[in-house]
Amino acid sequence: MQPGQRDRMKYLFREILGVDVDQIVKQVVAKVSVERAKQVQKNSKDWKKYMSAEGGIVLLPGNVAGVGRKAPPKP
């Protein structure tokens, strides 16, 4: 969709349906952010309980421990 079309669609939604697309997007983003924060908090608590039950140390296999790490730069 071209930028001009996007603005036209926003205008039409606002004028015909009375819907502010930008406001709805902001509300959805805020809602998703709050839900993700709640999930992170829950996961942190669950992880803390798990770590306590395992004696405080959990050894992960090498293929799991390296997930998300950047590859070392090649010379």
Secondary structure, 3 states (H helix, E strand, C coil): CCHHHHHHHHHHHHHHHCCCHHHHHHHHHHHHHHHHHHHHHHHHHHHHHHHHHCCCCCCCCHHHHCCCCCCCCCC
